Amino acid sequence: MLRAWGNVTRVVENLASANFSLLALNKLITTWYHGETLRTLMTSVVTDWRTSNSWERDTMLNIARRGRSLAFKCYMAVTSGLSIYLCFNLLKLYRNLPLQQRSLVYRYSYPYNSQKSPNYEITFIIQLFGGVYTGLINCTIDCFVSILLLHMCAQLINLRTTLNNLVNELANKSISFSKYKEGLSMIAIRHQHLIRNVKTIDGCYSAVLFIHMIAATFQLCLETFQVYTMITDNVEISLMKAGFLLFYVFIVLIQLYTYCYSAERLITESTSIAYGVYECKWYDLPVKEAKDLMFIVYGSTIPLRLTAGKFGVFSIEMFGTTIKTSMGYVSALLAIKD
């Protein structure tokens, strides 16, 4: 980076190459560091599946299918991008072997002669598979967090339905007041348990997701800048490399969208608990029993959120804002270059 300082195009290329690799390393370290907490969370998820009844399981399966579809699309995008990446660079390695001046996957400077064999081949392979691991690690952890959040959404939907059924049963005099009190207490306890689980997820990944948000913003900016300079400077580029750049931008967008979609759904379902109280037959309850529902409403007034370092909240709105911000940075880079 220091050796490339002063050359905007070269600095941008180095930053774009190292950006997501460092992000993947941060995500991996964060997941390892919070391993015990995440294992407890996964135990809770397994328990939810084992103890659910038929209608609860149907709701969970419906939400799980959406999470699986999102994860599948993310993996397909990453796999397609990595396939192009591997084919392009293996072909590049084959063509470079007989040459005197040979280029690497990423144009970094090393304290040794990277042109000399076997230094060149070893460095090339390390860079090549480093890129593969970066893509897989980012995609895996992104899908893991997203699926956890969507599972919490399913539990909130089940909780709202359980509350509605309980109130309607009391309004229809199908259960006693003592049974209603017991059921409402269990719902309140379950609600607090889900709130703690969401806060646990946010506590584990909030800091690294702040880095992810910044990295995604700059990555979109840097890749767009690279494509623009290639076009304006009439740089010869192969169809395979152009396809890879497009796939790379798409992967960055879909990884960011994975977080934004699941977080947006979490905000919606967490506030729907309060609205669910108004949908049930609370008006047919005695005043004392109807007032007890306010504990559930108060617990739902603040939406559950996935934050980026406590500075921002992941949502569909953030997704659009991030894209607009990155395009603004492209204009700044072009002004510096000119």
DRENDO-1510 file (C-alpha; in Angstrom, 1 decimal, always signed):
<recs>
REC; n; res; u; v; w
REC; 1; MET; +0.0; +0.0; +0.0 .
REC; 2; LEU; +2.8; +2.4; +0.9 .
REC; 3; ARG; +4.7; +1.7; -2.3 .
REC; 4; ALA; +1.5; +2.4; -4.3 .
REC; 5; TRP; +0.8; +5.6; -2.5 .
REC; 6; GLY; +0.3; +8.5; -5.0 .
REC; 7; ASN; -1.2; +6.2; -7.7 .
REC; 8; VAL; -4.9; +6.4; -7.0 .
REC; 9; THR; -5.8; +3.5; -9.3 .
REC; 10; ARG; -3.2; +1.2; -7.7 .
REC; 11; VAL; -4.2; +2.2; -4.2 .
REC; 12; VAL; -7.9; +1.5; -5.0 .
REC; 13; GLU; -6.9; -1.9; -6.5 .
REC; 14; ASN; -5.0; -2.8; -3.3 .
REC; 15; LEU; -7.8; -1.7; -1.0 .
REC; 16; ALA; -10.5; -3.6; -3.1 .
REC; 17; SER; -8.3; -6.7; -2.8 .
REC; 18; ALA; -7.7; -6.6; +0.9 .
REC; 19; ASN; -11.0; -5.2; +2.0 .
REC; 20; PHE; -13.2; -8.3; +2.2 .
REC; 21; SER; -10.3; -10.6; +3.2 .
REC; 22; LEU; -9.8; -8.6; +6.4 .
REC; 23; LEU; -13.6; -8.6; +6.9 .
REC; 24; ALA; -13.8; -12.4; +6.6 .
REC; 25; LEU; -11.0; -12.7; +9.2 .
REC; 26; ASN; -12.8; -10.4; +11.6 .
REC; 27; LYS; -16.1; -12.4; +11.2 .
REC; 28; LEU; -14.2; -15.6; +11.8 .
REC; 29; ILE; -12.5; -14.3; +14.9 .
REC; 30; THR; -15.8; -12.9; +16.2 .
REC; 31; THR; -17.6; -16.2; +15.7 .
REC; 32; TRP; -14.8; -18.1; +17.5 .
REC; 33; TYR; -14.7; -15.6; +20.3 .
REC; 34; HIS; -18.4; -15.8; +21.0 .
REC; 35; GLY; -18.5; -19.6; +20.3 .
REC; 36; GLU; -19.9; -20.5; +23.8 .
REC; 37; THR; -22.7; -17.9; +23.6 .
REC; 38; LEU; -23.6; -19.0; +20.1 .
REC; 39; ARG; -23.7; -22.6; +21.1 .
REC; 40; THR; -26.2; -21.7; +23.8 .
REC; 41; LEU; -28.3; -19.9; +21.3 .
REC; 42; MET; -28.2; -22.8; +18.9 .
REC; 43; THR; -29.4; -25.1; +21.7 .
REC; 44; SER; -32.3; -22.8; +22.2 .
REC; 45; VAL; -33.1; -23.0; +18.5 .
REC; 46; VAL; -33.0; -26.8; +18.5 .
REC; 47; THR; -35.3; -26.8; +21.6 .
REC; 48; ASP; -37.8; -24.6; +19.7 .
REC; 49; TRP; -38.0; -27.1; +16.9 .
REC; 50; ARG; -38.4; -30.1; +19.3 .
REC; 51; THR; -41.1; -28.6; +21.5 .
REC; 52; SER; -43.2; -26.9; +18.9 .
REC; 53; ASN; -46.7; -28.2; +18.0 .
REC; 54; SER; -48.0; -28.6; +14.4 .
REC; 55; TRP; -49.2; -25.1; +13.7 .
REC; 56; GLU; -46.1; -23.6; +15.3 .
REC; 57; ARG; -43.9; -25.9; +13.2 .
REC; 58; ASP; -45.7; -24.8; +10.0 .
REC; 59; THR; -44.9; -21.2; +10.8 .
REC; 60; MET; -41.3; -22.0; +11.5 .
REC; 61; LEU; -41.0; -24.0; +8.3 .
REC; 62; ASN; -42.5; -21.2; +6.3 .
REC; 63; ILE; -40.0; -18.7; +7.6 .
REC; 64; ALA; -37.1; -21.3; +7.4 .
REC; 65; ARG; -37.9; -21.8; +3.7 .
REC; 66; ARG; -37.4; -18.1; +3.1 .
REC; 67; GLY; -34.1; -18.1; +5.0 .
REC; 68; ARG; -33.0; -21.2; +3.1 .
REC; 69; SER; -34.0; -19.5; -0.2 .
REC; 70; LEU; -32.0; -16.4; +0.7 .
REC; 71; ALA; -29.0; -18.5; +1.8 .
REC; 72; PHE; -29.2; -20.6; -1.4 .
REC; 73; LYS; -29.2; -17.5; -3.6 .
REC; 74; CYS; -26.2; -16.1; -1.6 .
REC; 75; TYR; -24.2; -19.3; -2.0 .
REC; 76; MET; -25.1; -19.6; -5.7 .
REC; 77; ALA; -23.9; -16.1; -6.3 .
REC; 78; VAL; -20.7; -16.7; -4.4 .
REC; 79; THR; -20.1; -20.1; -6.1 .
REC; 80; SER; -20.7; -18.6; -9.5 .
REC; 81; GLY; -18.3; -15.8; -8.8 .
REC; 82; LEU; -15.6; -18.1; -7.4 .
REC; 83; SER; -15.9; -20.4; -10.4 .
REC; 84; ILE; -15.2; -17.5; -12.7 .
REC; 85; TYR; -12.4; -16.4; -10.3 .
REC; 86; LEU; -10.7; -19.8; -10.3 .
REC; 87; CYS; -11.0; -20.3; -14.1 .
REC; 88; PHE; -9.7; -16.9; -14.9 .
REC; 89; ASN; -6.7; -17.1; -12.5 .
REC; 90; LEU; -5.8; -20.7; -13.3 .
REC; 91; LEU; -5.7; -19.8; -17.0 .
REC; 92; LYS; -3.6; -16.7; -16.0 .
REC; 93; LEU; -1.2; -18.9; -14.1 .
REC; 94; TYR; -0.8; -21.3; -17.1 .
REC; 95; ARG; -0.1; -18.4; -19.5 .
REC; 96; ASN; +2.4; -16.7; -17.1 .
REC; 97; LEU; +4.6; -19.7; -16.4 .
REC; 98; PRO; +6.9; -19.3; -19.4 .
REC; 99; LEU; +7.1; -15.5; -19.1 .
REC; 100; GLN; +9.9; -13.5; -17.4 .
REC; 101; GLN; +7.6; -10.8; -15.9 .
REC; 102; ARG; +4.6; -12.6; -14.3 .
REC; 103; SER; +1.6; -11.1; -12.6 .
REC; 104; LEU; +0.0; -12.4; -9.4 .
REC; 105; VAL; -3.7; -12.7; -8.5 .
REC; 106; TYR; -3.4; -9.5; -6.5 .
REC; 107; ARG; -0.7; -6.9; -7.2 .
REC; 108; TYR; +0.9; -6.7; -3.8 .
REC; 109; SER; +4.5; -6.0; -3.0 .
REC; 110; TYR; +6.5; -8.6; -1.1 .
REC; 111; PRO; +9.9; -8.5; +0.7 .
REC; 112; TYR; +11.1; -11.3; -1.4 .
REC; 113; ASN; +11.5; -11.9; -5.2 .
REC; 114; SER; +8.0; -13.1; -6.1 .
REC; 115; GLN; +8.9; -13.5; -9.8 .
REC; 116; LYS; +11.4; -16.3; -9.1 .
REC; 117; SER; +10.2; -20.0; -9.1 .
REC; 118; PRO; +8.9; -21.5; -6.9 .
REC; 119; ASN; +8.2; -18.3; -5.0 .
REC; 120; TYR; +5.8; -17.2; -7.8 .
REC; 121; GLU; +3.8; -20.4; -7.9 .
REC; 122; ILE; +3.5; -20.6; -4.1 .
REC; 123; THR; +2.5; -17.0; -3.8 .
REC; 124; PHE; +0.0; -17.3; -6.6 .
REC; 125; ILE; -1.7; -20.4; -5.1 .
REC; 126; ILE; -1.9; -18.8; -1.6 .
REC; 127; GLN; -3.5; -15.7; -3.0 .
REC; 128; LEU; -5.9; -17.8; -5.2 .
REC; 129; PHE; -7.2; -19.9; -2.3 .
REC; 130; GLY; -7.1; -17.0; +0.1 .
REC; 131; GLY; -9.8; -15.4; -2.2 .
REC; 132; VAL; -11.8; -18.6; -2.2 .
REC; 133; TYR; -11.8; -18.9; +1.6 .
REC; 134; THR; -12.7; -15.2; +1.9 .
REC; 135; GLY; -15.8; -15.6; -0.2 .
REC; 136; LEU; -16.9; -18.8; +1.6 .
REC; 137; ILE; -16.3; -17.4; +5.1 .
REC; 138; ASN; -18.2; -14.2; +4.4 .
REC; 139; CYS; -21.1; -16.0; +2.8 .
REC; 140; THR; -21.4; -18.7; +5.6 .
REC; 141; ILE; -21.4; -16.3; +8.5 .
REC; 142; ASP; -23.8; -13.9; +6.7 .
REC; 143; CYS; -26.3; -16.7; +6.1 .
REC; 144; PHE; -25.8; -18.0; +9.6 .
REC; 145; VAL; -26.7; -14.7; +11.2 .
REC; 146; SER; -29.6; -14.1; +8.8 .
REC; 147; ILE; -31.1; -17.5; +9.5 .
REC; 148; LEU; -30.8; -16.9; +13.3 .
REC; 149; LEU; -32.7; -13.6; +12.9 .
REC; 150; LEU; -35.4; -15.2; +10.8 .
REC; 151; HIS; -35.9; -18.0; +13.4 .
REC; 152; MET; -36.5; -15.3; +16.0 .
REC; 153; CYS; -39.1; -13.8; +13.6 .
REC; 154; ALA; -40.9; -17.1; +13.4 .
REC; 155; GLN; -40.9; -17.4; +17.2 .
REC; 156; LEU; -42.4; -13.9; +17.5 .
REC; 157; ILE; -45.1; -14.8; +15.0 .
REC; 158; ASN; -45.9; -17.9; +17.1 .
REC; 159; LEU; -46.0; -15.9; +20.3 .
REC; 160; ARG; -48.4; -13.4; +18.8 .
REC; 161; THR; -50.7; -16.2; +17.6 .
REC; 162; THR; -50.5; -17.9; +21.0 .
REC; 163; LEU; -51.5; -14.6; +22.7 .
REC; 164; ASN; -54.4; -14.1; +20.3 .
REC; 165; ASN; -55.7; -17.6; +20.9 .
REC; 166; LEU; -55.4; -17.2; +24.7 .
REC; 167; VAL; -57.3; -14.0; +24.8 .
REC; 168; ASN; -60.0; -15.3; +22.4 .
REC; 169; GLU; -60.4; -18.4; +24.5 .
REC; 170; LEU; -61.0; -16.3; +27.7 .
REC; 171; ALA; -63.4; -14.0; +25.8 .
REC; 172; ASN; -65.3; -17.1; +24.7 .
REC; 173; LYS; -65.2; -18.4; +28.3 .
REC; 174; SER; -63.4; -21.6; +27.1 .
REC; 175; ILE; -60.8; -21.3; +29.9 .
REC; 176; SER; -60.7; -20.1; +33.5 .
REC; 177; PHE; -59.2; -16.9; +34.7 .
REC; 178; SER; -56.4; -18.8; +36.5 .
REC; 179; LYS; -55.6; -20.6; +33.3 .
REC; 180; TYR; -55.5; -17.3; +31.5 .
REC; 181; LYS; -53.1; -15.8; +34.1 .
REC; 182; GLU; -50.8; -18.8; +33.8 .
REC; 183; GLY; -50.8; -18.6; +30.0 .
REC; 184; LEU; -50.2; -14.8; +30.0 .
REC; 185; SER; -47.3; -15.2; +32.4 .
REC; 186; MET; -45.7; -17.9; +30.1 .
REC; 187; ILE; -46.1; -15.6; +27.1 .
REC; 188; ALA; -44.5; -12.7; +28.9 .
REC; 189; ILE; -41.5; -14.9; +30.0 .
REC; 190; ARG; -41.2; -16.3; +26.5 .
REC; 191; HIS; -41.2; -12.7; +25.1 .
REC; 192; GLN; -38.4; -11.6; +27.4 .
REC; 193; HIS; -36.5; -14.8; +26.4 .
REC; 194; LEU; -36.7; -13.9; +22.7 .
REC; 195; ILE; -35.7; -10.3; +23.4 .
REC; 196; ARG; -32.6; -11.6; +25.2 .
REC; 197; ASN; -31.8; -13.9; +22.3 .
REC; 198; VAL; -32.0; -11.1; +19.7 .
REC; 199; LYS; -29.8; -8.9; +22.0 .
REC; 200; THR; -27.3; -11.7; +22.2 .
REC; 201; ILE; -27.1; -12.0; +18.4 .
REC; 202; ASP; -26.7; -8.2; +18.2 .
REC; 203; GLY; -24.1; -8.1; +20.9 .
REC; 204; CYS; -22.0; -10.8; +19.2 .
REC; 205; TYR; -22.0; -9.3; +15.7 .
REC; 206; SER; -22.8; -5.6; +16.1 .
REC; 207; ALA; -19.1; -4.5; +16.0 .
REC; 208; VAL; -18.1; -6.7; +13.0 .
REC; 209; LEU; -21.3; -5.7; +11.2 .
REC; 210; PHE; -20.3; -2.1; +11.5 .
REC; 211; ILE; -17.0; -3.0; +9.8 .
REC; 212; HIS; -19.1; -5.0; +7.2 .
REC; 213; MET; -21.3; -1.9; +6.5 .
REC; 214; ILE; -18.3; +0.3; +6.0 .
REC; 215; ALA; -16.5; -2.4; +3.9 .
REC; 216; ALA; -19.5; -2.9; +1.7 .
REC; 217; THR; -19.8; +0.8; +1.1 .
REC; 218; PHE; -16.2; +1.2; +0.1 .
REC; 219; GLN; -16.1; -2.0; -1.8 .
REC; 220; LEU; -19.0; -0.9; -4.1 .
REC; 221; CYS; -17.3; +2.4; -4.5 .
REC; 222; LEU; -13.9; +0.9; -5.3 .
REC; 223; GLU; -15.2; -1.7; -7.7 .
REC; 224; THR; -17.3; +0.8; -9.6 .
REC; 225; PHE; -14.3; +3.1; -9.8 .
REC; 226; GLN; -12.2; +0.3; -11.2 .
REC; 227; VAL; -14.8; -0.5; -13.9 .
REC; 228; TYR; -15.1; +3.2; -14.8 .
REC; 229; THR; -11.4; +3.7; -15.1 .
REC; 230; MET; -11.1; +0.6; -17.3 .
REC; 231; ILE; -13.7; +1.9; -19.6 .
REC; 232; THR; -12.4; +5.5; -19.8 .
REC; 233; ASP; -8.7; +4.5; -20.0 .
REC; 234; ASN; -9.5; +2.0; -22.8 .
REC; 235; VAL; -8.0; -0.8; -20.8 .
REC; 236; GLU; -8.2; -4.2; -22.6 .
REC; 237; ILE; -10.2; -6.5; -20.4 .
REC; 238; SER; -11.3; -10.1; -21.1 .
REC; 239; LEU; -15.0; -11.1; -21.0 .
REC; 240; MET; -14.2; -13.4; -18.1 .
REC; 241; LYS; -12.7; -10.7; -15.9 .
REC; 242; ALA; -15.6; -8.3; -16.8 .
REC; 243; GLY; -18.1; -11.1; -15.7 .
REC; 244; PHE; -16.2; -11.6; -12.5 .
REC; 245; LEU; -16.3; -7.9; -11.6 .
REC; 246; LEU; -20.1; -7.8; -12.2 .
REC; 247; PHE; -20.6; -11.0; -10.1 .
REC; 248; TYR; -18.4; -9.5; -7.4 .
REC; 249; VAL; -20.5; -6.4; -7.1 .
REC; 250; PHE; -23.6; -8.6; -7.1 .
REC; 251; ILE; -22.2; -10.7; -4.3 .
REC; 252; VAL; -21.4; -7.6; -2.2 .
REC; 253; LEU; -25.0; -6.4; -2.7 .
REC; 254; ILE; -26.7; -9.7; -1.9 .
REC; 255; GLN; -24.6; -10.2; +1.3 .
REC; 256; LEU; -25.6; -6.7; +2.5 .
REC; 257; TYR; -29.2; -7.4; +1.5 .
REC; 258; THR; -29.2; -10.7; +3.5 .
REC; 259; TYR; -28.7; -8.7; +6.7 .
REC; 260; CYS; -31.0; -5.9; +5.7 .
REC; 261; TYR; -33.9; -8.2; +4.8 .
REC; 262; SER; -33.7; -10.3; +7.9 .
REC; 263; ALA; -33.3; -7.3; +10.2 .
REC; 264; GLU; -36.2; -5.5; +8.5 .
REC; 265; ARG; -38.4; -8.6; +9.1 .
REC; 266; LEU; -37.3; -8.7; +12.7 .
REC; 267; ILE; -38.3; -5.0; +13.2 .
REC; 268; THR; -41.7; -5.8; +11.7 .
REC; 269; GLU; -42.5; -8.9; +13.7 .
REC; 270; SER; -41.3; -7.5; +17.0 .
REC; 271; THR; -43.6; -4.5; +16.8 .
REC; 272; SER; -46.4; -6.7; +15.5 .
REC; 273; ILE; -46.7; -8.3; +19.0 .
REC; 274; ALA; -48.2; -5.0; +20.2 .
REC; 275; TYR; -50.5; -4.7; +17.3 .
REC; 276; GLY; -51.5; -8.3; +17.8 .
REC; 277; VAL; -53.0; -7.4; +21.2 .
REC; 278; TYR; -55.4; -5.0; +19.4 .
REC; 279; GLU; -56.4; -7.7; +16.9 .
REC; 280; CYS; -57.7; -10.0; +19.6 .
REC; 281; LYS; -60.9; -9.8; +21.6 .
REC; 282; TRP; -59.5; -7.7; +24.4 .
REC; 283; TYR; -62.7; -5.6; +24.6 .
REC; 284; ASP; -64.6; -8.7; +25.8 .
REC; 285; LEU; -62.3; -9.2; +28.8 .
REC; 286; PRO; -62.9; -7.9; +32.3 .
REC; 287; VAL; -61.0; -4.6; +32.9 .
REC; 288; LYS; -58.4; -6.2; +35.2 .
REC; 289; GLU; -57.5; -9.0; +32.7 .
REC; 290; ALA; -57.4; -6.5; +29.8 .
REC; 291; LYS; -55.0; -4.3; +31.7 .
REC; 292; ASP; -52.6; -7.3; +32.1 .
REC; 293; LEU; -52.1; -7.2; +28.3 .
REC; 294; MET; -50.3; -3.9; +28.6 .
REC; 295; PHE; -47.2; -5.7; +29.9 .
REC; 296; ILE; -46.9; -7.3; +26.5 .
REC; 297; VAL; -47.6; -4.0; +24.7 .
REC; 298; TYR; -44.9; -2.2; +26.7 .
REC; 299; GLY; -42.4; -4.9; +25.9 .
REC; 300; SER; -43.0; -4.4; +22.2 .
REC; 301; THR; -42.9; -0.6; +22.0 .
REC; 302; ILE; -39.1; -0.7; +21.2 .
REC; 303; PRO; -38.5; -2.7; +18.0 .
REC; 304; LEU; -35.8; -5.5; +18.1 .
REC; 305; ARG; -33.0; -4.5; +15.8 .
REC; 306; LEU; -29.7; -5.6; +14.3 .
REC; 307; THR; -27.3; -2.7; +14.7 .
REC; 308; ALA; -24.0; -1.8; +13.0 .
REC; 309; GLY; -21.8; -0.9; +16.0 .
REC; 310; LYS; -24.8; +0.8; +17.7 .
REC; 311; PHE; -24.5; +3.6; +15.1 .
REC; 312; GLY; -26.9; +2.4; +12.5 .
REC; 313; VAL; -29.8; -0.1; +12.2 .
REC; 314; PHE; -29.9; -2.7; +9.4 .
REC; 315; SER; -33.0; -2.3; +7.3 .
REC; 316; ILE; -34.1; -2.0; +3.7 .
REC; 317; GLU; -33.7; +1.8; +4.0 .
REC; 318; MET; -30.0; +1.3; +5.1 .
REC; 319; PHE; -29.5; -0.9; +2.0 .
REC; 320; GLY; -30.6; +1.9; -0.3 .
REC; 321; THR; -28.6; +4.5; +1.7 .
REC; 322; THR; -25.4; +2.4; +1.5 .
REC; 323; ILE; -25.6; +2.2; -2.3 .
REC; 324; LYS; -26.2; +6.0; -2.7 .
REC; 325; THR; -23.3; +6.7; -0.3 .
REC; 326; SER; -20.9; +4.5; -2.2 .
REC; 327; MET; -21.8; +6.2; -5.5 .
REC; 328; GLY; -21.1; +9.5; -3.9 .
REC; 329; TYR; -17.6; +8.3; -2.9 .
REC; 330; VAL; -17.1; +7.3; -6.6 .
REC; 331; SER; -17.5; +10.9; -7.6 .
REC; 332; ALA; -15.0; +12.0; -5.0 .
REC; 333; LEU; -12.4; +9.4; -6.2 .
REC; 334; LEU; -12.9; +10.6; -9.8 .
REC; 335; ALA; -12.4; +14.2; -8.8 .
REC; 336; ILE; -9.1; +13.2; -7.0 .
REC; 337; LYS; -8.0; +11.2; -10.1 .
REC; 338; ASP; -8.6; +14.1; -12.4 .
</recs>
